[in-house]
């Protein structure tokens, strides 16, 4: 008999067993645990990546001037020793000279840009207009960064390309002027960003600062509900590292400008401190929420961030080899889109205009400060190299660092040129026992294979029909290895948004 009382009794006493769908609920529990692990794993990647950017940024102020001085000394004293080498300067020294000249020229060009006039011009705009301007500047910064490293790489290769080849470029001088124009325009763009942020800090009702912080949360809407693969997530992680480090430098510039206006009164620093903490906290919160939901919706485990960290460490260790193909600062620029030259030009311009050096004691303080920067750079590089070797060893990527390569000197077997990986020190030794971390690279032939592992796809084109079973057996192993190979083979990631291939 059907009755209301029986229906209510059935509803109150009805039971069910979750164990009947054990796999589903176990998967849900693992997703919760993954979201709980995301903040720790993400911040470990961010922490490592920020120190990589700091290392490349400090290089411009510390080791680059010394390397330029050594290159100039070699160029001046070369006639005294005779032309024993067919090159006047090594390729790395030519690149260092070009970086130094670009830095000096752009620094003097920045003196014609009035920071105070720009500040009052931006301050006179309405809040909504400034919000639109700030969003446009962010988009322009990503666009110009994606093209800027190509301009610099084209200049470096044009200046160091072997002369016996057929000329297929417009010349070094046009490339040099393009690079100077790019660095100058990018420095002005970052200056406008810093000025807008400074206006937001100094506004009375803090409305502009609130709107700019809320803009970070709009970023969640534009990225969380898209499909992401591991490579796309790596691309976005690198972009977030670059963005966070750039924001730290912009906050430093804002604090310097404000402290100058208040005659370096330390009390004003505590007025700025809460706003700085709010901006930093909003960046961290947005990154955590964004990555947590992206990994949840795309079934990506939290262990993927250790793979990303190992890939960044692989770049660092590769650049320390004897036969390195690129400088590490340029490798960071290609991987993360972080180009230190424009930011360094702006920071030098702001520091020199904010701090007046007068008297012998002031110059002594400048020299001591420079020595402190060099010590910080060397200490940071040593710690990063040690941690990078540890991450590479944990990811079992040592064999990809040292593959047998063809030698440029006839009569020597290629096997002797292969170094042995030192996992604890991050160095390789050749047959003479000399370390390869700090040695100069050796000129190599064009047909020398890359140090990175290459794809095995060409083997499938020439495999006979009788070996189809072997192909099917190896395909599962290739699928498992494809993720790490993709991270290493992709040279540069798009930083102009989250492009899905």
VODRENSE-44055 format. One line per field, with one value per residue (C-alpha): residue in three letters; x, y, z. Coordinates in nm, 2 decimals. Layout:
# residues N
type	Ala / ...;
u	X / ...;
v	Y / ...;
w	Z / ...;
# end
This chain:
# residues 501
type	Unk / Unk / Unk / Unk / Unk / Unk / Unk / Unk / Unk / Unk / Unk / Unk / Unk / Unk / Unk / Unk / Unk / Unk / Unk / Unk / Unk / Unk / Unk / Unk / Unk / Unk / Unk / Unk / Unk / Unk / Unk / Unk / Unk / Unk / Unk / Unk / Unk / Unk / Unk / Unk / Unk / Unk / Unk / Unk / Unk / Unk / Unk / Unk / Unk / Unk / Unk / Unk / Unk / Unk / Unk / Unk / Unk / Unk / Unk / Unk / Unk / Unk / Unk / Unk / Unk / Unk / Unk / Unk / Unk / Unk / Unk / Unk / Unk / Unk / Unk / Unk / Unk / Unk / Unk / Unk / Unk / Unk / Unk / Unk / Unk / Unk / Unk / Unk / Unk / Unk / Unk / Unk / Unk / Unk / Unk / Unk / Unk / Unk / Unk / Unk / Unk / Unk / Unk / Unk / Unk / Unk / Unk / Unk / Unk / Unk / Unk / Unk / Unk / Unk / Unk / Unk / Unk / Unk / Unk / Unk / Unk / Unk / Unk / Unk / Unk / Unk / Unk / Unk / Unk / Unk / Unk / Unk / Unk / Unk / Unk / Unk / Unk / Unk / Unk / Unk / Unk / Unk / Unk / Unk / Unk / Unk / Unk / Unk / Unk / Unk / Unk / Unk / Unk / Unk / Unk / Unk / Unk / Unk / Unk / Unk / Unk / Unk / Unk / Unk / Unk / Unk / Unk / Unk / Unk / Unk / Unk / Unk / Unk / Unk / Unk / Unk / Unk / Unk / Unk / Unk / Unk / Unk / Unk / Unk / Unk / Unk / Unk / Unk / Unk / Unk / Unk / Unk / Unk / Unk / Unk / Unk / Unk / Unk / Unk / Unk / Unk / Unk / Unk / Unk / Unk / Unk / Unk / Unk / Unk / Unk / Unk / Unk / Unk / Unk / Unk / Unk / Unk / Unk / Unk / Unk / Unk / Unk / Unk / Unk / Unk / Unk / Unk / Unk / Unk / Unk / Unk / Unk / Unk / Unk / Unk / Unk / Unk / Unk / Unk / Unk / Unk / Unk / Unk / Unk / Unk / Unk / Unk / Unk / Unk / Unk / Unk / Unk / Unk / Unk / Unk / Unk / Unk / Unk / Unk / Unk / Unk / Unk / Unk / Unk / Unk / Unk / Unk / Unk / Unk / Unk / Unk / Unk / Unk / Unk / Unk / Unk / Unk / Unk / Unk / Unk / Unk / Unk / Unk / Unk / Unk / Unk / Unk / Unk / Unk / Unk / Unk / Unk / Unk / Unk / Unk / Unk / Unk / Unk / Unk / Unk / Unk / Unk / Unk / Unk / Unk / Unk / Unk / Unk / Unk / Unk / Unk / Unk / Unk / Unk / Unk / Unk / Unk / Unk / Unk / Unk / Unk / Unk / Unk / Unk / Unk / Unk / Unk / Unk / Unk / Unk / Unk / Unk / Unk / Unk / Unk / Unk / Unk / Unk / Unk / Unk / Unk / Unk / Unk / Unk / Unk / Unk / Unk / Unk / Unk / Unk / Unk / Unk / Unk / Unk / Unk / Unk / Unk / Unk / Unk / Unk / Unk / Unk / Unk / Unk / Unk / Unk / Unk / Unk / Unk / Unk / Unk / Unk / Unk / Unk / Unk / Unk / Unk / Unk / Unk / Unk / Unk / Unk / Unk / Unk / Unk / Unk / Unk / Unk / Unk / Unk / Unk / Unk / Unk / Unk / Unk / Unk / Unk / Unk / Unk / Unk / Unk / Unk / Unk / Unk / Unk / Unk / Unk / Unk / Unk / Unk / Unk / Unk / Unk / Unk / Unk / Unk / Unk / Unk / Unk / Unk / Unk / Unk / Unk / Unk / Unk / Unk / Unk / Unk / Unk / Unk / Unk / Unk / Unk / Unk / Unk / Unk / Unk / Unk / Unk / Unk / Unk / Unk / Unk / Unk / Unk / Unk / Unk / Unk / Unk / Unk / Unk / Unk / Unk / Unk / Unk / Unk / Unk / Unk / Unk / Unk / Unk / Unk / Unk / Unk / Unk / Unk / Unk / Unk / Unk / Unk / Unk / Unk / Unk / Unk / Unk / Unk / Unk / Unk / Unk / Unk / Unk / Unk / Unk / Unk / Unk / Unk / Unk / Unk / Unk / Unk / Unk / Unk / Unk / Unk / Unk / Unk / Unk / Unk / Unk / Unk / Unk;
u	0.00 / 0.13 / 0.09 / 0.25 / 0.37 / 0.55 / 0.72 / 0.85 / 0.97 / 1.15 / 1.32 / 1.43 / 1.57 / 1.71 / 2.07 / 2.35 / 2.70 / 2.98 / 3.21 / 3.00 / 3.17 / 3.51 / 3.71 / 3.51 / 3.53 / 3.90 / 3.96 / 3.77 / 3.98 / 4.30 / 4.18 / 4.14 / 4.48 / 4.63 / 4.47 / 4.61 / 4.96 / 4.94 / 5.04 / 5.36 / 5.47 / 5.38 / 5.57 / 5.87 / 5.88 / 5.81 / 6.09 / 6.34 / 6.23 / 6.25 / 6.60 / 6.69 / 6.55 / 6.75 / 7.06 / 7.02 / 6.92 / 7.23 / 7.45 / 7.38 / 7.51 / 7.80 / 7.97 / 7.87 / 8.08 / 8.38 / 8.34 / 8.32 / 8.63 / 8.82 / 8.70 / 8.81 / 9.15 / 9.19 / 9.10 / 9.35 / 9.64 / 9.59 / 9.84 / 10.11 / 10.08 / 10.01 / 9.71 / 9.75 / 9.38 / 9.17 / 8.91 / 8.98 / 8.72 / 8.54 / 8.17 / 8.08 / 8.30 / 8.13 / 7.79 / 7.91 / 8.04 / 7.71 / 7.51 / 7.74 / 7.72 / 7.34 / 7.31 / 7.52 / 7.35 / 7.00 / 7.09 / 7.19 / 6.88 / 6.66 / 6.79 / 6.57 / 6.26 / 6.12 / 5.99 / 5.82 / 5.63 / 5.51 / 5.40 / 5.19 / 5.05 / 4.93 / 4.81 / 4.57 / 4.38 / 4.06 / 4.06 / 3.88 / 4.12 / 4.42 / 4.28 / 4.25 / 4.60 / 4.74 / 4.58 / 4.70 / 5.05 / 5.04 / 4.94 / 5.20 / 5.47 / 5.40 / 5.39 / 5.71 / 5.89 / 5.80 / 5.97 / 6.25 / 6.46 / 6.43 / 6.58 / 6.87 / 6.94 / 6.94 / 7.20 / 7.42 / 7.42 / 7.48 / 7.78 / 7.93 / 7.83 / 8.13 / 8.25 / 8.31 / 7.93 / 7.73 / 7.58 / 7.21 / 7.14 / 7.11 / 7.43 / 7.54 / 7.47 / 7.10 / 7.05 / 7.23 / 7.01 / 6.70 / 6.82 / 6.89 / 6.55 / 6.38 / 6.56 / 6.48 / 6.11 / 6.07 / 6.24 / 5.99 / 5.70 / 5.82 / 5.86 / 5.50 / 5.39 / 5.60 / 5.45 / 5.09 / 5.16 / 5.31 / 5.00 / 4.79 / 5.00 / 4.97 / 4.60 / 4.40 / 4.12 / 4.33 / 4.05 / 4.30 / 4.51 / 4.20 / 4.10 / 4.45 / 4.45 / 4.11 / 4.25 / 4.46 / 4.14 / 4.00 / 4.29 / 4.15 / 3.84 / 4.04 / 4.26 / 4.09 / 3.81 / 4.04 / 4.19 / 4.55 / 4.82 / 5.14 / 5.33 / 5.07 / 5.08 / 5.46 / 5.43 / 5.19 / 5.41 / 5.71 / 5.50 / 5.38 / 5.74 / 5.85 / 5.54 / 5.60 / 5.97 / 5.89 / 5.63 / 5.89 / 6.13 / 5.84 / 5.75 / 6.12 / 6.12 / 5.80 / 5.95 / 6.26 / 6.07 / 5.84 / 6.13 / 6.31 / 6.00 / 5.99 / 6.37 / 6.44 / 6.23 / 6.21 / 5.87 / 5.72 / 5.84 / 5.60 / 5.32 / 5.40 / 5.45 / 5.08 / 5.01 / 5.32 / 5.21 / 4.86 / 4.99 / 5.23 / 4.96 / 4.71 / 4.96 / 5.04 / 4.67 / 4.57 / 4.85 / 4.76 / 4.39 / 4.45 / 4.69 / 4.49 / 4.18 / 4.37 / 4.53 / 4.19 / 3.99 / 4.27 / 4.36 / 4.72 / 4.90 / 5.10 / 5.42 / 5.43 / 5.58 / 5.89 / 5.93 / 5.91 / 6.17 / 6.39 / 6.36 / 6.46 / 6.75 / 6.85 / 6.89 / 7.11 / 7.34 / 7.35 / 7.48 / 7.77 / 7.91 / 8.23 / 8.05 / 7.75 / 7.54 / 7.41 / 7.46 / 7.23 / 7.08 / 6.96 / 6.83 / 6.62 / 6.50 / 6.39 / 6.23 / 6.04 / 6.02 / 6.22 / 6.47 / 6.68 / 6.83 / 6.53 / 6.45 / 6.82 / 6.83 / 6.52 / 6.65 / 6.99 / 6.81 / 6.59 / 6.87 / 7.10 / 6.83 / 6.71 / 7.04 / 7.30 / 7.66 / 7.88 / 8.21 / 8.47 / 8.27 / 7.98 / 8.20 / 8.35 / 7.99 / 7.92 / 8.22 / 8.13 / 7.77 / 7.91 / 8.13 / 7.82 / 7.63 / 7.91 / 7.91 / 7.54 / 7.56 / 7.83 / 7.66 / 7.32 / 7.49 / 7.67 / 7.35 / 7.14 / 7.40 / 7.40 / 7.02 / 7.00 / 7.23 / 7.02 / 6.70 / 6.85 / 6.98 / 6.64 / 6.47 / 6.72 / 6.82 / 7.20 / 7.24 / 7.08 / 7.35 / 7.65 / 7.60 / 7.89 / 7.97 / 8.19 / 8.53 / 8.66 / 9.02 / 9.10 / 9.28 / 9.10 / 8.82 / 8.48 / 8.43 / 8.71 / 8.54 / 8.24 / 8.24 / 8.12 / 7.85 / 7.92 / 7.59 / 7.70 / 7.91 / 7.75 / 8.07 / 8.21 / 8.57 / 8.74 / 9.03 / 9.29 / 9.10 / 9.01 / 8.67 / 8.42 / 8.20 / 8.41 / 8.60 / 8.55 / 8.34 / 8.51 / 8.43 / 8.23 / 8.13 / 7.79 / 7.69 / 7.75 / 7.44 / 7.25 / 7.32 / 6.96 / 6.79 / 6.64 / 6.32 / 6.31 / 6.03 / 6.26 / 6.32 / 5.96 / 5.99 / 6.25 / 6.13 / 6.06 / 5.72 / 5.85 / 5.93 / 5.58 / 5.55 / 5.86 / 5.72 / 5.39 / 5.59 / 5.80 / 5.51 / 5.39 / 5.74 / 5.77 / 5.43 / 5.57 / 5.88 / 5.71 / 5.62 / 5.98 / 6.11 / 5.86 / 5.97 / 6.33 / 6.28 / 6.06 / 6.30 / 6.07 / 5.71 / 5.45 / 5.41 / 5.12 / 4.85 / 4.75 / 4.77 / 4.63 / 4.79;
v	0.00 / 0.34 / 0.61 / 0.94 / 0.79 / 0.50 / 0.74 / 0.96 / 0.65 / 0.52 / 0.86 / 0.87 / 0.52 / 0.48 / 0.38 / 0.35 / 0.22 / 0.44 / 0.14 / 0.03 / 0.31 / 0.30 / 0.41 / 0.73 / 0.85 / 0.76 / 0.98 / 1.26 / 1.23 / 1.24 / 1.56 / 1.72 / 1.61 / 1.74 / 2.08 / 2.09 / 2.01 / 2.28 / 2.58 / 2.41 / 2.27 / 2.59 / 2.81 / 2.59 / 2.63 / 3.00 / 3.04 / 2.86 / 3.05 / 3.39 / 3.33 / 3.22 / 3.56 / 3.73 / 3.56 / 3.68 / 4.03 / 4.06 / 3.95 / 4.27 / 4.48 / 4.26 / 4.03 / 4.19 / 4.51 / 4.29 / 4.07 / 4.38 / 4.52 / 4.19 / 4.19 / 4.54 / 4.46 / 4.16 / 4.38 / 4.65 / 4.42 / 4.17 / 4.34 / 4.30 / 3.92 / 3.88 / 3.74 / 3.38 / 3.32 / 3.37 / 3.55 / 3.89 / 3.82 / 3.51 / 3.50 / 3.53 / 3.84 / 4.00 / 3.94 / 4.09 / 4.40 / 4.44 / 4.41 / 4.67 / 4.92 / 4.88 / 4.93 / 5.25 / 5.41 / 5.34 / 5.48 / 5.81 / 5.81 / 5.77 / 6.10 / 6.27 / 6.11 / 6.33 / 6.10 / 6.39 / 6.51 / 6.16 / 6.12 / 6.43 / 6.35 / 6.01 / 6.15 / 6.39 / 6.11 / 5.96 / 5.62 / 5.43 / 5.57 / 5.47 / 5.12 / 5.08 / 5.22 / 4.97 / 4.68 / 4.80 / 4.83 / 4.47 / 4.34 / 4.56 / 4.44 / 4.07 / 4.15 / 4.35 / 4.09 / 3.81 / 3.99 / 4.16 / 3.85 / 3.76 / 4.10 / 4.05 / 3.69 / 3.81 / 4.07 / 3.83 / 3.57 / 3.83 / 3.97 / 3.62 / 3.43 / 3.27 / 3.50 / 3.23 / 3.18 / 3.35 / 3.68 / 3.64 / 3.93 / 4.31 / 4.37 / 4.42 / 4.80 / 4.78 / 4.50 / 4.70 / 5.00 / 4.78 / 4.63 / 4.98 / 5.10 / 4.79 / 4.82 / 5.20 / 5.15 / 4.86 / 5.06 / 5.35 / 5.10 / 4.96 / 5.32 / 5.40 / 5.09 / 5.19 / 5.54 / 5.41 / 5.19 / 5.48 / 5.69 / 5.41 / 5.40 / 5.78 / 5.81 / 5.92 / 5.67 / 5.38 / 5.31 / 5.27 / 5.03 / 4.82 / 4.81 / 4.70 / 4.43 / 4.31 / 4.28 / 3.99 / 3.80 / 3.86 / 3.66 / 3.35 / 3.37 / 3.39 / 3.09 / 2.84 / 2.73 / 2.65 / 2.31 / 2.28 / 2.03 / 2.00 / 2.21 / 2.49 / 2.48 / 2.50 / 2.80 / 2.98 / 2.89 / 3.05 / 3.36 / 3.38 / 3.36 / 3.65 / 3.85 / 3.81 / 3.91 / 4.21 / 4.32 / 4.30 / 4.53 / 4.77 / 4.78 / 4.86 / 5.14 / 5.28 / 5.27 / 5.45 / 5.73 / 5.77 / 5.77 / 6.04 / 6.26 / 6.24 / 6.30 / 5.94 / 5.95 / 5.59 / 5.65 / 5.68 / 5.33 / 5.19 / 5.38 / 5.20 / 4.86 / 4.76 / 4.85 / 4.65 / 4.35 / 4.37 / 4.37 / 4.08 / 3.88 / 3.92 / 3.80 / 3.49 / 3.42 / 3.45 / 3.22 / 2.95 / 2.96 / 2.96 / 2.67 / 2.47 / 2.47 / 2.43 / 2.11 / 2.00 / 2.05 / 1.89 / 1.60 / 1.71 / 1.59 / 1.82 / 1.63 / 1.81 / 2.11 / 1.92 / 1.83 / 2.20 / 2.28 / 2.00 / 2.15 / 2.49 / 2.33 / 2.15 / 2.48 / 2.62 / 2.31 / 2.30 / 2.66 / 2.57 / 2.30 / 2.34 / 2.33 / 2.55 / 2.69 / 3.00 / 3.22 / 3.15 / 3.50 / 3.45 / 3.10 / 3.25 / 3.52 / 3.26 / 3.03 / 3.28 / 3.59 / 3.78 / 4.02 / 4.19 / 4.47 / 4.71 / 4.66 / 4.71 / 5.04 / 5.17 / 5.07 / 5.24 / 5.55 / 5.56 / 5.49 / 5.75 / 6.02 / 5.93 / 5.89 / 6.17 / 6.06 / 6.34 / 6.31 / 6.05 / 5.86 / 5.83 / 5.68 / 5.43 / 5.33 / 5.28 / 5.05 / 4.85 / 4.82 / 4.69 / 4.44 / 4.33 / 4.28 / 4.07 / 3.85 / 3.81 / 3.71 / 3.46 / 3.31 / 3.29 / 3.12 / 2.86 / 2.77 / 2.76 / 2.54 / 2.30 / 2.28 / 2.24 / 1.95 / 1.79 / 1.84 / 1.71 / 1.40 / 1.34 / 1.36 / 1.12 / 1.36 / 1.33 / 1.12 / 1.40 / 1.64 / 1.46 / 1.28 / 1.18 / 1.47 / 1.50 / 1.67 / 1.96 / 1.83 / 1.54 / 1.23 / 1.23 / 0.98 / 1.14 / 0.92 / 1.10 / 1.43 / 1.31 / 1.44 / 1.26 / 1.42 / 1.52 / 1.52 / 1.70 / 1.97 / 2.03 / 2.01 / 1.78 / 1.68 / 1.60 / 1.37 / 1.62 / 1.66 / 2.02 / 2.14 / 2.25 / 2.48 / 2.80 / 2.71 / 2.89 / 2.70 / 2.54 / 2.63 / 2.34 / 2.23 / 2.29 / 1.93 / 1.88 / 1.72 / 1.90 / 1.82 / 1.77 / 1.44 / 1.43 / 1.28 / 0.92 / 0.98 / 0.94 / 0.58 / 0.49 / 0.61 / 0.35 / 0.05 / -0.26 / -0.43 / -0.72 / -0.49 / -0.35 / -0.54 / -0.38 / -0.04 / -0.11 / -0.23 / 0.08 / 0.32 / 0.30 / 0.38 / 0.68 / 0.81 / 0.81 / 0.99 / 1.24 / 1.48 / 1.54 / 1.55 / 1.82 / 2.04 / 2.02 / 2.04 / 2.35 / 2.64 / 2.93 / 2.95 / 3.20 / 3.47 / 3.66 / 3.46 / 3.10 / 2.97 / 2.62 / 2.41;
w	0.00 / -0.10 / 0.16 / 0.26 / 0.59 / 0.42 / 0.17 / 0.46 / 0.65 / 0.34 / 0.29 / 0.65 / 0.66 / 0.30 / 0.29 / 0.03 / 0.00 / -0.14 / -0.17 / -0.47 / -0.67 / -0.50 / -0.80 / -0.85 / -0.49 / -0.47 / -0.77 / -0.61 / -0.30 / -0.50 / -0.67 / -0.33 / -0.23 / -0.55 / -0.50 / -0.15 / -0.29 / -0.56 / -0.34 / -0.21 / -0.55 / -0.74 / -0.49 / -0.51 / -0.89 / -0.85 / -0.59 / -0.81 / -1.13 / -0.95 / -0.84 / -1.20 / -1.32 / -1.04 / -1.15 / -1.51 / -1.39 / -1.16 / -1.44 / -1.63 / -1.33 / -1.21 / -1.45 / -1.78 / -1.72 / -1.62 / -1.93 / -2.15 / -1.99 / -2.05 / -2.41 / -2.47 / -2.31 / -2.54 / -2.84 / -2.75 / -2.66 / -2.95 / -3.19 / -2.92 / -2.93 / -3.30 / -3.48 / -3.36 / -3.37 / -3.67 / -3.46 / -3.31 / -3.04 / -2.93 / -3.01 / -2.65 / -2.62 / -2.92 / -2.77 / -2.44 / -2.62 / -2.80 / -2.48 / -2.31 / -2.59 / -2.61 / -2.24 / -2.24 / -2.54 / -2.41 / -2.07 / -2.22 / -2.44 / -2.13 / -2.00 / -2.26 / -2.11 / -1.82 / -1.55 / -1.36 / -1.66 / -1.73 / -1.37 / -1.37 / -1.72 / -1.60 / -1.27 / -1.45 / -1.62 / -1.48 / -1.30 / -1.58 / -1.84 / -1.63 / -1.58 / -1.96 / -2.01 / -1.76 / -1.94 / -2.27 / -2.13 / -2.01 / -2.35 / -2.52 / -2.29 / -2.37 / -2.75 / -2.75 / -2.53 / -2.77 / -3.06 / -2.86 / -2.80 / -3.17 / -3.25 / -3.00 / -3.12 / -3.48 / -3.39 / -3.20 / -3.48 / -3.75 / -3.56 / -3.49 / -3.80 / -3.98 / -4.26 / -4.52 / -4.56 / -4.82 / -4.69 / -4.62 / -4.39 / -4.40 / -4.20 / -3.84 / -3.83 / -3.92 / -3.67 / -3.41 / -3.45 / -3.44 / -3.11 / -2.96 / -3.07 / -2.92 / -2.58 / -2.57 / -2.65 / -2.41 / -2.13 / -2.19 / -2.18 / -1.85 / -1.72 / -1.80 / -1.62 / -1.31 / -1.33 / -1.35 / -1.05 / -0.86 / -0.93 / -0.80 / -0.48 / -0.42 / -0.50 / -0.19 / -0.20 / -0.34 / -0.60 / -0.88 / -0.68 / -0.60 / -0.96 / -1.07 / -0.81 / -0.92 / -1.27 / -1.16 / -1.06 / -1.41 / -1.53 / -1.36 / -1.58 / -1.90 / -1.83 / -1.59 / -1.83 / -2.12 / -2.21 / -2.11 / -2.19 / -1.99 / -2.24 / -2.23 / -1.85 / -1.86 / -2.09 / -1.85 / -1.55 / -1.71 / -1.79 / -1.43 / -1.30 / -1.54 / -1.45 / -1.07 / -1.09 / -1.31 / -1.06 / -0.78 / -0.97 / -1.05 / -0.68 / -0.60 / -0.85 / -0.70 / -0.35 / -0.47 / -0.63 / -0.33 / -0.08 / -0.29 / -0.28 / 0.10 / 0.14 / 0.23 / 0.54 / 0.68 / 0.82 / 0.48 / 0.40 / 0.65 / 0.48 / 0.15 / 0.31 / 0.34 / -0.02 / -0.14 / 0.07 / -0.08 / -0.44 / -0.37 / -0.18 / -0.46 / -0.72 / -0.51 / -0.44 / -0.81 / -0.92 / -0.66 / -0.75 / -1.12 / -1.12 / -0.87 / -1.09 / -1.42 / -1.28 / -1.15 / -1.47 / -1.69 / -1.47 / -1.42 / -1.11 / -0.89 / -0.97 / -1.31 / -1.14 / -1.04 / -1.41 / -1.50 / -1.24 / -1.37 / -1.72 / -1.60 / -1.41 / -1.73 / -1.91 / -1.64 / -1.63 / -2.01 / -2.03 / -1.80 / -2.03 / -2.22 / -2.55 / -2.45 / -2.73 / -2.56 / -2.26 / -1.96 / -1.95 / -2.31 / -2.23 / -1.95 / -2.20 / -2.45 / -2.20 / -1.98 / -2.20 / -1.94 / -2.12 / -1.85 / -2.07 / -2.08 / -1.71 / -1.62 / -1.82 / -1.64 / -1.30 / -1.36 / -1.48 / -1.17 / -0.92 / -1.07 / -1.07 / -0.72 / -0.54 / -0.56 / -0.52 / -0.38 / -0.19 / -0.15 / 0.11 / -0.12 / -0.40 / -0.14 / -0.06 / -0.43 / -0.47 / -0.16 / -0.29 / -0.62 / -0.45 / -0.25 / -0.57 / -0.72 / -0.40 / -0.42 / -0.78 / -0.72 / -0.42 / -0.60 / -0.90 / -0.69 / -0.50 / -0.82 / -0.99 / -0.70 / -0.68 / -1.06 / -1.06 / -0.78 / -0.98 / -1.30 / -1.12 / -0.95 / -1.29 / -1.44 / -1.72 / -1.69 / -2.01 / -2.21 / -2.10 / -2.24 / -2.57 / -2.79 / -3.03 / -3.34 / -3.27 / -3.47 / -3.44 / -3.67 / -3.53 / -3.20 / -3.13 / -3.05 / -2.75 / -2.55 / -2.58 / -2.39 / -2.04 / -1.72 / -1.52 / -1.16 / -0.99 / -0.68 / -0.83 / -1.17 / -1.37 / -1.64 / -1.69 / -2.01 / -2.08 / -1.94 / -1.61 / -1.67 / -1.56 / -1.82 / -1.61 / -1.66 / -1.98 / -2.31 / -2.56 / -2.85 / -3.21 / -3.36 / -3.70 / -3.85 / -3.86 / -3.49 / -3.33 / -3.06 / -2.69 / -2.63 / -2.71 / -3.06 / -3.18 / -3.29 / -3.54 / -3.84 / -3.75 / -3.83 / -4.19 / -4.28 / -4.07 / -4.27 / -4.26 / -4.06 / -3.76 / -3.71 / -3.39 / -3.24 / -3.33 / -3.15 / -2.84 / -2.83 / -2.89 / -2.53 / -2.40 / -2.64 / -2.50 / -2.15 / -2.25 / -2.48 / -2.20 / -2.08 / -2.44 / -2.53 / -2.24 / -2.35 / -2.73 / -2.72 / -2.73 / -2.65 / -2.53 / -2.63 / -2.37 / -2.54 / -2.37 / -2.34 / -2.69 / -2.73 / -3.01;
# end
